């Protein structure tokens, strides 16, 4: 595996964010958008993911989400499908998610 992000972007590389054009071509806004966020299985990772989405979208309640833990117990996956107002909101959420401590991957 190459260490160069330009030739081999990792799943955490913000350059891999979908473009606004692609998002608008493949999704209807406002509408649901699926986020799968994988991170360290610590006491707060899932709560921080859910809180970030709720706060950024200015939701009154937490969005519906599911959590799955790996067999080893080292990581967990948080899956959310909130209603997102615009393609730019999707990009902004990805940018914020990339800053989370304990993040391993975003799908």
PADRENSE-529273 format. One record per residue: residue number from 1; residue in one letter; x, y, z negated of N, C-alpha, C, O in turn. Coordinates in nm, 2 decimals, always signed. Example, Ala and Ser with C-alpha at 12.3 -4.5 7.8 and 13.67 -1.06 7.14 Angstrom:
{n 1, res A, n_east +1.32, n_north -0.57, n_up -0.78, ca_east +1.23, ca_north -0.45, ca_up -0.78, c_east +1.32, c_north -0.33, c_up -0.78, o_east +1.42, o_north -0.33, o_up -0.85}
{n 2, res S, n_east +1.28, n_north -0.22, n_up -0.71, ca_east +1.37, ca_north -0.11, ca_up -0.71, c_east +1.29, c_north +0.00, c_up -0.79, o_east +1.34, o_north +0.11, o_up -0.80}
//
This chain:
{n 1, res X, n_east +0.08, n_north -0.12, n_up +0.00, ca_east +0.00, ca_north +0.00, ca_up +0.00, c_east +0.09, c_north +0.12, c_up +0.00, o_east +0.19, o_north +0.13, o_up -0.07}
{n 2, res X, n_east +0.05, n_north +0.22, n_up +0.08, ca_east +0.13, ca_north +0.34, ca_up +0.09, c_east +0.10, c_north +0.44, c_up -0.02, o_east -0.01, o_north +0.44, o_up -0.07}
{n 3, res X, n_east +0.20, n_north +0.52, n_up -0.07, ca_east +0.18, ca_north +0.62, ca_up -0.17, c_east +0.13, c_north +0.75, c_up -0.11, o_east +0.10, o_north +0.84, o_up -0.19}
{n 4, res X, n_east +0.12, n_north +0.76, n_up +0.02, ca_east +0.09, ca_north +0.89, ca_up +0.08, c_east -0.06, c_north +0.90, c_up +0.10, o_east -0.12, o_north +0.82, o_up +0.17}
{n 5, res X, n_east -0.12, n_north +1.00, n_up +0.03, ca_east -0.27, ca_north +1.02, ca_up +0.04, c_east -0.31, c_north +1.05, c_up +0.18, o_east -0.42, o_north +1.02, o_up +0.22}
{n 6, res X, n_east -0.22, n_north +1.11, n_up +0.26, ca_east -0.26, ca_north +1.15, ca_up +0.40, c_east -0.28, c_north +1.03, c_up +0.49, o_east -0.37, o_north +1.02, o_up +0.57}
{n 7, res X, n_east -0.19, n_north +0.92, n_up +0.47, ca_east -0.20, ca_north +0.81, ca_up +0.56, c_east -0.29, c_north +0.70, c_up +0.50, o_east -0.34, o_north +0.62, o_up +0.57}
{n 8, res X, n_east -0.31, n_north +0.70, n_up +0.37, ca_east -0.39, ca_north +0.59, ca_up +0.30, c_east -0.46, c_north +0.65, c_up +0.19, o_east -0.42, o_north +0.63, o_up +0.07}
{n 9, res X, n_east -0.57, n_north +0.72, n_up +0.21, ca_east -0.65, ca_north +0.78, ca_up +0.10, c_east -0.70, c_north +0.68, c_up +0.01, o_east -0.75, o_north +0.58, o_up +0.05}
{n 10, res X, n_east -0.69, n_north +0.71, n_up -0.12, ca_east -0.74, ca_north +0.63, ca_up -0.23, c_east -0.89, c_north +0.66, c_up -0.25, o_east -0.94, o_north +0.76, o_up -0.20}
{n 11, res X, n_east -0.97, n_north +0.58, n_up -0.32, ca_east -1.11, ca_north +0.61, ca_up -0.34, c_east -1.13, c_north +0.73, c_up -0.42, o_east -1.24, o_north +0.79, o_up -0.42}
{n 12, res X, n_east -1.02, n_north +0.79, n_up -0.49, ca_east -1.04, ca_north +0.91, ca_up -0.56, c_east -0.99, c_north +1.03, c_up -0.48, o_east -0.99, o_north +1.14, o_up -0.54}
{n 13, res X, n_east -0.96, n_north +1.02, n_up -0.36, ca_east -0.91, ca_north +1.13, ca_up -0.27, c_east -1.03, c_north +1.21, c_up -0.23, o_east -1.12, o_north +1.17, o_up -0.16}
{n 14, res X, n_east -1.04, n_north +1.34, n_up -0.28, ca_east -1.15, ca_north +1.43, ca_up -0.25, c_east -1.16, c_north +1.45, c_up -0.10, o_east -1.27, o_north +1.50, o_up -0.05}
{n 15, res X, n_east -1.05, n_north +1.43, n_up -0.02, ca_east -1.06, ca_north +1.45, ca_up +0.12, c_east -1.15, c_north +1.34, c_up +0.19, o_east -1.19, o_north +1.36, o_up +0.30}
{n 16, res X, n_east -1.19, n_north +1.24, n_up +0.11, ca_east -1.28, ca_north +1.14, ca_up +0.16, c_east -1.43, c_north +1.18, c_up +0.14, o_east -1.52, o_north +1.10, o_up +0.17}
{n 17, res X, n_east -1.46, n_north +1.30, n_up +0.09, ca_east -1.60, ca_north +1.34, ca_up +0.07, c_east -1.67, c_north +1.35, c_up +0.21, o_east -1.61, o_north +1.38, o_up +0.31}
{n 18, res X, n_east -1.80, n_north +1.31, n_up +0.21, ca_east -1.87, ca_north +1.32, ca_up +0.33, c_east -1.88, c_north +1.47, c_up +0.37, o_east -1.89, o_north +1.56, o_up +0.29}
{n 19, res X, n_east -1.89, n_north +1.50, n_up +0.50, ca_east -1.90, ca_north +1.63, ca_up +0.55, c_east -2.05, c_north +1.67, c_up +0.54, o_east -2.14, o_north +1.59, o_up +0.53}
{n 20, res X, n_east -2.07, n_north +1.80, n_up +0.53, ca_east -2.21, ca_north +1.85, ca_up +0.52, c_east -2.29, c_north +1.81, c_up +0.65, o_east -2.41, o_north +1.78, o_up +0.64}
{n 21, res X, n_east -2.22, n_north +1.81, n_up +0.76, ca_east -2.29, ca_north +1.77, ca_up +0.89, c_east -2.33, c_north +1.63, c_up +0.88, o_east -2.44, o_north +1.60, o_up +0.92}
{n 22, res X, n_east -2.24, n_north +1.54, n_up +0.84, ca_east -2.28, ca_north +1.40, ca_up +0.83, c_east -2.39, c_north +1.38, c_up +0.73, o_east -2.48, o_north +1.30, o_up +0.76}
{n 23, res X, n_east -2.38, n_north +1.44, n_up +0.61, ca_east -2.49, ca_north +1.43, ca_up +0.51, c_east -2.62, c_north +1.47, c_up +0.57, o_east -2.73, o_north +1.40, o_up +0.55}
{n 24, res X, n_east -2.63, n_north +1.58, n_up +0.64, ca_east -2.75, ca_north +1.63, ca_up +0.70, c_east -2.80, c_north +1.55, c_up +0.81, o_east -2.92, o_north +1.54, o_up +0.83}
{n 25, res X, n_east -2.71, n_north +1.48, n_up +0.88, ca_east -2.75, ca_north +1.39, ca_up +0.99, c_east -2.81, c_north +1.26, c_up +0.94, o_east -2.89, o_north +1.19, o_up +1.00}
{n 26, res X, n_east -2.76, n_north +1.21, n_up +0.82, ca_east -2.80, ca_north +1.08, ca_up +0.77, c_east -2.90, c_north +1.08, c_up +0.65, o_east -2.94, o_north +0.97, o_up +0.61}
{n 27, res X, n_east -2.93, n_north +1.20, n_up +0.60, ca_east -3.02, ca_north +1.21, ca_up +0.48, c_east -3.12, c_north +1.32, c_up +0.50, o_east -3.09, o_north +1.42, o_up +0.57}
{n 28, res X, n_east -3.23, n_north +1.31, n_up +0.44, ca_east -3.33, ca_north +1.42, ca_up +0.44, c_east -3.32, c_north +1.49, c_up +0.30, o_east -3.32, o_north +1.43, o_up +0.20}
{n 29, res X, n_east -3.31, n_north +1.62, n_up +0.30, ca_east -3.30, ca_north +1.70, ca_up +0.18, c_east -3.41, c_north +1.79, c_up +0.17, o_east -3.45, o_north +1.85, o_up +0.27}
{n 30, res X, n_east -3.47, n_north +1.81, n_up +0.05, ca_east -3.44, ca_north +1.74, ca_up -0.07, c_east -3.47, c_north +1.59, c_up -0.06, o_east -3.57, o_north +1.56, o_up +0.00}
{n 31, res X, n_east -3.40, n_north +1.51, n_up -0.13, ca_east -3.43, ca_north +1.37, ca_up -0.13, c_east -3.33, c_north +1.29, c_up -0.22, o_east -3.24, o_north +1.35, o_up -0.27}
{n 32, res X, n_east -3.36, n_north +1.16, n_up -0.23, ca_east -3.27, ca_north +1.08, ca_up -0.32, c_east -3.13, c_north +1.06, c_up -0.25, o_east -3.12, o_north +1.05, o_up -0.13}
{n 33, res X, n_east -3.03, n_north +1.05, n_up -0.34, ca_east -2.90, ca_north +1.02, ca_up -0.29, c_east -2.83, c_north +0.93, c_up -0.40, o_east -2.83, o_north +0.96, o_up -0.52}
{n 34, res X, n_east -2.78, n_north +0.82, n_up -0.35, ca_east -2.72, ca_north +0.71, ca_up -0.44, c_east -2.57, c_north +0.75, c_up -0.47, o_east -2.49, o_north +0.77, o_up -0.38}
{n 35, res X, n_east -2.54, n_north +0.75, n_up -0.60, ca_east -2.40, ca_north +0.76, ca_up -0.65, c_east -2.37, c_north +0.64, c_up -0.73, o_east -2.45, o_north +0.60, o_up -0.81}
{n 36, res X, n_east -2.26, n_north +0.58, n_up -0.70, ca_east -2.20, ca_north +0.47, ca_up -0.79, c_east -2.07, c_north +0.52, c_up -0.84, o_east -1.98, o_north +0.54, o_up -0.76}
{n 37, res X, n_east -2.06, n_north +0.53, n_up -0.97, ca_east -1.94, ca_north +0.58, ca_up -1.03, c_east -1.88, c_north +0.48, c_up -1.12, o_east -1.95, o_north +0.43, o_up -1.21}
{n 38, res X, n_east -1.75, n_north +0.44, n_up -1.10, ca_east -1.69, ca_north +0.34, ca_up -1.17, c_east -1.58, c_north +0.40, c_up -1.26, o_east -1.50, o_north +0.48, o_up -1.21}
{n 39, res X, n_east -1.58, n_north +0.36, n_up -1.39, ca_east -1.48, ca_north +0.42, ca_up -1.48, c_east -1.45, c_north +0.33, c_up -1.59, o_east -1.50, o_north +0.22, o_up -1.60}
{n 40, res X, n_east -1.37, n_north +0.38, n_up -1.68, ca_east -1.33, ca_north +0.31, ca_up -1.80, c_east -1.45, c_north +0.28, c_up -1.89, o_east -1.54, o_north +0.37, o_up -1.90}
{n 41, res X, n_east -1.45, n_north +0.16, n_up -1.95, ca_east -1.56, ca_north +0.13, ca_up -2.03, c_east -1.53, c_north +0.18, c_up -2.17, o_east -1.50, o_north +0.10, o_up -2.26}
{n 42, res X, n_east -1.55, n_north +0.31, n_up -2.19, ca_east -1.53, ca_north +0.37, ca_up -2.32, c_east -1.67, c_north +0.41, c_up -2.37, o_east -1.77, o_north +0.39, o_up -2.31}
{n 43, res X, n_east -1.67, n_north +0.47, n_up -2.49, ca_east -1.80, ca_north +0.50, ca_up -2.55, c_east -1.87, c_north +0.62, c_up -2.48, o_east -1.99, o_north +0.63, o_up -2.50}
{n 44, res X, n_east -1.80, n_north +0.70, n_up -2.40, ca_east -1.87, ca_north +0.81, ca_up -2.35, c_east -1.87, c_north +0.83, c_up -2.19, o_east -1.94, o_north +0.92, o_up -2.14}
{n 45, res X, n_east -1.81, n_north +0.74, n_up -2.12, ca_east -1.80, ca_north +0.76, ca_up -1.98, c_east -1.94, c_north +0.77, c_up -1.91, o_east -1.97, o_north +0.86, o_up -1.84}
{n 46, res X, n_east -2.02, n_north +0.67, n_up -1.93, ca_east -2.15, ca_north +0.67, ca_up -1.87, c_east -2.23, c_north +0.79, c_up -1.91, o_east -2.30, o_north +0.85, o_up -1.83}
{n 47, res X, n_east -2.23, n_north +0.83, n_up -2.04, ca_east -2.30, ca_north +0.95, ca_up -2.08, c_east -2.25, c_north +1.07, c_up -2.01, o_east -2.33, o_north +1.16, o_up -1.98}
{n 48, res X, n_east -2.12, n_north +1.08, n_up -1.99, ca_east -2.06, ca_north +1.20, ca_up -1.93, c_east -2.10, c_north +1.21, c_up -1.78, o_east -2.13, o_north +1.31, o_up -1.73}
{n 49, res X, n_east -2.11, n_north +1.09, n_up -1.71, ca_east -2.16, ca_north +1.09, ca_up -1.57, c_east -2.30, c_north +1.14, c_up -1.56, o_east -2.34, o_north +1.22, o_up -1.48}
{n 50, res X, n_east -2.39, n_north +1.08, n_up -1.65, ca_east -2.53, ca_north +1.11, ca_up -1.64, c_east -2.55, c_north +1.26, c_up -1.68, o_east -2.63, o_north +1.33, o_up -1.62}
{n 51, res X, n_east -2.48, n_north +1.31, n_up -1.78, ca_east -2.49, ca_north +1.45, ca_up -1.82, c_east -2.45, c_north +1.54, c_up -1.72, o_east -2.51, o_north +1.65, o_up -1.69}
{n 52, res X, n_east -2.34, n_north +1.51, n_up -1.65, ca_east -2.29, ca_north +1.59, ca_up -1.54, c_east -2.39, c_north +1.61, c_up -1.43, o_east -2.42, o_north +1.72, o_up -1.38}
{n 53, res X, n_east -2.46, n_north +1.50, n_up -1.39, ca_east -2.56, ca_north +1.50, ca_up -1.28, c_east -2.68, c_north +1.58, c_up -1.33, o_east -2.73, o_north +1.67, o_up -1.26}
{n 54, res X, n_east -2.73, n_north +1.55, n_up -1.45, ca_east -2.84, ca_north +1.63, ca_up -1.51, c_east -2.82, c_north +1.78, c_up -1.51, o_east -2.90, o_north +1.86, o_up -1.47}
{n 55, res X, n_east -2.70, n_north +1.81, n_up -1.57, ca_east -2.67, ca_north +1.96, ca_up -1.58, c_east -2.65, c_north +2.03, c_up -1.44, o_east -2.71, o_north +2.13, o_up -1.42}
{n 56, res X, n_east -2.58, n_north +1.96, n_up -1.35, ca_east -2.56, ca_north +2.03, ca_up -1.22, c_east -2.69, c_north +2.04, c_up -1.14, o_east -2.71, o_north +2.14, o_up -1.08}
{n 57, res X, n_east -2.78, n_north +1.95, n_up -1.15, ca_east -2.90, ca_north +1.95, ca_up -1.08, c_east -3.01, c_north +2.02, c_up -1.16, o_east -3.13, o_north +2.04, o_up -1.12}
{n 58, res X, n_east -2.98, n_north +2.07, n_up -1.28, ca_east -3.07, ca_north +2.14, ca_up -1.37, c_east -3.20, c_north +2.06, c_up -1.40, o_east -3.31, o_north +2.11, o_up -1.39}
{n 59, res X, n_east -3.18, n_north +1.93, n_up -1.43, ca_east -3.29, ca_north +1.84, ca_up -1.45, c_east -3.33, c_north +1.86, c_up -1.60, o_east -3.24, o_north +1.88, o_up -1.69}
{n 60, res X, n_east -3.46, n_north +1.84, n_up -1.63, ca_east -3.51, ca_north +1.85, ca_up -1.77, c_east -3.48, c_north +1.72, c_up -1.84, o_east -3.46, o_north +1.72, o_up -1.96}
{n 61, res X, n_east -3.47, n_north +1.61, n_up -1.77, ca_east -3.44, ca_north +1.48, ca_up -1.83, c_east -3.32, c_north +1.41, c_up -1.75, o_east -3.29, o_north +1.45, o_up -1.64}
{n 62, res X, n_east -3.27, n_north +1.31, n_up -1.82, ca_east -3.16, ca_north +1.23, ca_up -1.75, c_east -3.22, c_north +1.17, c_up -1.62, o_east -3.33, o_north +1.12, o_up -1.63}
{n 63, res X, n_east -3.14, n_north +1.16, n_up -1.51, ca_east -3.19, ca_north +1.09, ca_up -1.40, c_east -3.19, c_north +0.94, c_up -1.43, o_east -3.12, o_north +0.90, o_up -1.52}
{n 64, res X, n_east -3.27, n_north +0.86, n_up -1.36, ca_east -3.27, ca_north +0.72, ca_up -1.38, c_east -3.14, c_north +0.66, c_up -1.35, o_east -3.08, o_north +0.70, o_up -1.24}
{n 65, res X, n_east -3.08, n_north +0.58, n_up -1.43, ca_east -2.95, ca_north +0.52, ca_up -1.40, c_east -2.94, c_north +0.38, c_up -1.45, o_east -3.02, o_north +0.34, o_up -1.54}
{n 66, res X, n_east -2.85, n_north +0.30, n_up -1.40, ca_east -2.82, ca_north +0.17, ca_up -1.45, c_east -2.67, c_north +0.16, c_up -1.48, o_east -2.59, o_north +0.23, o_up -1.42}
{n 67, res X, n_east -2.63, n_north +0.07, n_up -1.57, ca_east -2.49, ca_north +0.05, ca_up -1.61, c_east -2.47, c_north -0.10, c_up -1.60, o_east -2.54, o_north -0.18, o_up -1.64}
{n 68, res X, n_east -2.35, n_north -0.13, n_up -1.54, ca_east -2.31, ca_north -0.27, ca_up -1.53, c_east -2.16, c_north -0.27, c_up -1.58, o_east -2.08, o_north -0.19, o_up -1.54}
{n 69, res X, n_east -2.13, n_north -0.36, n_up -1.66, ca_east -2.00, ca_north -0.38, ca_up -1.71, c_east -1.93, c_north -0.49, c_up -1.64, o_east -1.99, o_north -0.59, o_up -1.60}
{n 70, res X, n_east -1.79, n_north -0.48, n_up -1.62, ca_east -1.72, ca_north -0.59, ca_up -1.57, c_east -1.70, c_north -0.70, c_up -1.67, o_east -1.72, o_north -0.68, o_up -1.79}
{n 71, res X, n_east -1.67, n_north -0.82, n_up -1.62, ca_east -1.66, ca_north -0.93, ca_up -1.72, c_east -1.54, c_north -0.91, c_up -1.81, o_east -1.55, o_north -0.95, o_up -1.93}
{n 72, res X, n_east -1.44, n_north -0.84, n_up -1.77, ca_east -1.32, ca_north -0.82, ca_up -1.85, c_east -1.35, c_north -0.71, c_up -1.96, o_east -1.29, o_north -0.70, o_up -2.06}
{n 73, res X, n_east -1.46, n_north -0.63, n_up -1.94, ca_east -1.49, ca_north -0.52, ca_up -2.03, c_east -1.41, c_north -0.40, c_up -2.02, o_east -1.42, o_north -0.31, o_up -2.10}
{n 74, res X, n_east -1.32, n_north -0.39, n_up -1.92, ca_east -1.24, ca_north -0.28, ca_up -1.90, c_east -1.31, c_north -0.16, c_up -1.83, o_east -1.28, o_north -0.04, o_up -1.85}
{n 75, res X, n_east -1.40, n_north -0.19, n_up -1.74, ca_east -1.47, ca_north -0.09, ca_up -1.66, c_east -1.62, c_north -0.11, c_up -1.66, o_east -1.67, o_north -0.21, o_up -1.70}
{n 76, res X, n_east -1.68, n_north +0.00, n_up -1.62, ca_east -1.83, ca_north -0.01, ca_up -1.60, c_east -1.87, c_north +0.07, c_up -1.48, o_east -1.79, o_north +0.16, o_up -1.43}
{n 77, res X, n_east -1.98, n_north +0.04, n_up -1.43, ca_east -2.03, ca_north +0.11, ca_up -1.31, c_east -2.16, c_north +0.18, c_up -1.35, o_east -2.25, o_north +0.12, o_up -1.41}
{n 78, res X, n_east -2.17, n_north +0.31, n_up -1.32, ca_east -2.29, ca_north +0.38, ca_up -1.34, c_east -2.36, c_north +0.41, c_up -1.21, o_east -2.29, o_north +0.47, o_up -1.12}
{n 79, res X, n_east -2.48, n_north +0.37, n_up -1.18, ca_east -2.55, ca_north +0.39, ca_up -1.06, c_east -2.66, c_north +0.48, c_up -1.08, o_east -2.75, o_north +0.46, o_up -1.17}
{n 80, res X, n_east -2.67, n_north +0.59, n_up -1.00, ca_east -2.78, ca_north +0.69, ca_up -1.02, c_east -2.83, c_north +0.72, c_up -0.88, o_east -2.76, o_north +0.71, o_up -0.78}
{n 81, res X, n_east -2.96, n_north +0.76, n_up -0.87, ca_east -3.01, ca_north +0.80, ca_up -0.74, c_east -3.11, c_north +0.92, c_up -0.77, o_east -3.23, o_north +0.91, o_up -0.75}
{n 82, res X, n_east -3.04, n_north +1.03, n_up -0.80, ca_east -3.13, ca_north +1.15, ca_up -0.83, c_east -3.18, c_north +1.21, c_up -0.70, o_east -3.12, o_north +1.19, o_up -0.59}
{n 83, res X, n_east -3.28, n_north +1.29, n_up -0.71, ca_east -3.33, ca_north +1.37, ca_up -0.60, c_east -3.23, c_north +1.50, c_up -0.59, o_east -3.22, o_north +1.57, o_up -0.69}
{n 84, res X, n_east -3.17, n_north +1.51, n_up -0.48, ca_east -3.07, ca_north +1.62, ca_up -0.46, c_east -3.13, c_north +1.72, c_up -0.36, o_east -3.18, o_north +1.68, o_up -0.26}
{n 85, res X, n_east -3.12, n_north +1.85, n_up -0.39, ca_east -3.18, ca_north +1.95, ca_up -0.31, c_east -3.12, c_north +1.97, c_up -0.17, o_east -3.19, o_north +2.00, o_up -0.07}
{n 86, res X, n_east -2.99, n_north +1.96, n_up -0.17, ca_east -2.92, ca_north +2.00, ca_up -0.04, c_east -2.79, c_north +1.91, c_up -0.02, o_east -2.75, o_north +1.85, o_up -0.12}
{n 87, res X, n_east -2.74, n_north +1.91, n_up +0.10, ca_east -2.61, ca_north +1.84, ca_up +0.12, c_east -2.50, c_north +1.90, c_up +0.04, o_east -2.41, o_north +1.83, o_up -0.01}
{n 88, res X, n_east -2.50, n_north +2.03, n_up +0.03, ca_east -2.40, ca_north +2.09, ca_up -0.05, c_east -2.40, c_north +2.05, c_up -0.20, o_east -2.30, o_north +2.04, o_up -0.26}
{n 89, res X, n_east -2.52, n_north +2.02, n_up -0.25, ca_east -2.53, ca_north +1.97, ca_up -0.38, c_east -2.46, c_north +1.83, c_up -0.40, o_east -2.40, o_north +1.80, o_up -0.50}
{n 90, res X, n_east -2.47, n_north +1.75, n_up -0.30, ca_east -2.41, ca_north +1.62, ca_up -0.30, c_east -2.26, c_north +1.64, c_up -0.30, o_east -2.19, o_north +1.58, o_up -0.39}
{n 91, res X, n_east -2.20, n_north +1.72, n_up -0.22, ca_east -2.06, ca_north +1.75, ca_up -0.22, c_east -2.01, c_north +1.81, c_up -0.35, o_east -1.91, o_north +1.77, o_up -0.41}
{n 92, res X, n_east -2.09, n_north +1.90, n_up -0.41, ca_east -2.06, ca_north +1.96, ca_up -0.54, c_east -2.05, c_north +1.85, c_up -0.65, o_east -1.96, o_north +1.85, o_up -0.73}
{n 93, res X, n_east -2.15, n_north +1.76, n_up -0.65, ca_east -2.16, ca_north +1.66, ca_up -0.74, c_east -2.03, c_north +1.57, c_up -0.73, o_east -1.97, o_north +1.53, o_up -0.83}
{n 94, res X, n_east -2.00, n_north +1.53, n_up -0.61, ca_east -1.88, ca_north +1.45, ca_up -0.59, c_east -1.75, c_north +1.52, c_up -0.64, o_east -1.67, o_north +1.46, o_up -0.71}
{n 95, res X, n_east -1.74, n_north +1.65, n_up -0.62, ca_east -1.63, ca_north +1.73, ca_up -0.66, c_east -1.62, c_north +1.73, c_up -0.81, o_east -1.51, o_north +1.71, o_up -0.87}
{n 96, res X, n_east -1.73, n_north +1.74, n_up -0.88, ca_east -1.74, ca_north +1.74, ca_up -1.03, c_east -1.71, c_north +1.60, c_up -1.08, o_east -1.64, o_north +1.58, o_up -1.18}
{n 97, res X, n_east -1.76, n_north +1.50, n_up -1.02, ca_east -1.74, ca_north +1.36, ca_up -1.06, c_east -1.59, c_north +1.32, c_up -1.05, o_east -1.54, o_north +1.26, o_up -1.14}
{n 98, res X, n_east -1.52, n_north +1.37, n_up -0.95, ca_east -1.38, ca_north +1.34, ca_up -0.93, c_east -1.30, c_north +1.39, c_up -1.05, o_east -1.18, o_north +1.35, o_up -1.07}
{n 99, res X, n_east -1.35, n_north +1.49, n_up -1.12, ca_east -1.27, ca_north +1.55, ca_up -1.23, c_east -1.29, c_north +1.47, c_up -1.37, o_east -1.23, o_north +1.51, o_up -1.47}
{n 100, res X, n_east -1.38, n_north +1.37, n_up -1.37, ca_east -1.41, ca_north +1.30, ca_up -1.49, c_east -1.29, c_north +1.22, c_up -1.54, o_east -1.23, o_north +1.15, o_up -1.47}
{n 101, res X, n_east -1.26, n_north +1.24, n_up -1.67, ca_east -1.16, ca_north +1.15, ca_up -1.73, c_east -1.21, c_north +1.01, c_up -1.73, o_east -1.33, o_north +0.98, o_up -1.76}
{n 102, res X, n_east -1.12, n_north +0.91, n_up -1.70, ca_east -1.15, ca_north +0.77, ca_up -1.70, c_east -1.21, c_north +0.72, c_up -1.57, o_east -1.24, o_north +0.60, o_up -1.56}
{n 103, res X, n_east -1.22, n_north +0.81, n_up -1.47, ca_east -1.28, ca_north +0.77, ca_up -1.34, c_east -1.18, c_north +0.67, c_up -1.27, o_east -1.06, o_north +0.70, o_up -1.27}
{n 104, res X, n_east -1.24, n_north +0.57, n_up -1.21, ca_east -1.16, ca_north +0.47, ca_up -1.13, c_east -1.19, c_north +0.49, c_up -0.99, o_east -1.11, o_north +0.49, o_up -0.90}
{n 105, res X, n_east -1.32, n_north +0.49, n_up -0.96, ca_east -1.37, ca_north +0.50, ca_up -0.82, c_east -1.51, c_north +0.55, c_up -0.81, o_east -1.59, o_north +0.54, o_up -0.90}
{n 106, res X, n_east -1.53, n_north +0.62, n_up -0.69, ca_east -1.67, ca_north +0.66, ca_up -0.66, c_east -1.71, c_north +0.60, c_up -0.53, o_east -1.63, o_north +0.61, o_up -0.43}
{n 107, res X, n_east -1.83, n_north +0.55, n_up -0.52, ca_east -1.88, ca_north +0.49, ca_up -0.40, c_east -2.01, c_north +0.57, c_up -0.36, o_east -2.07, o_north +0.53, o_up -0.26}
//
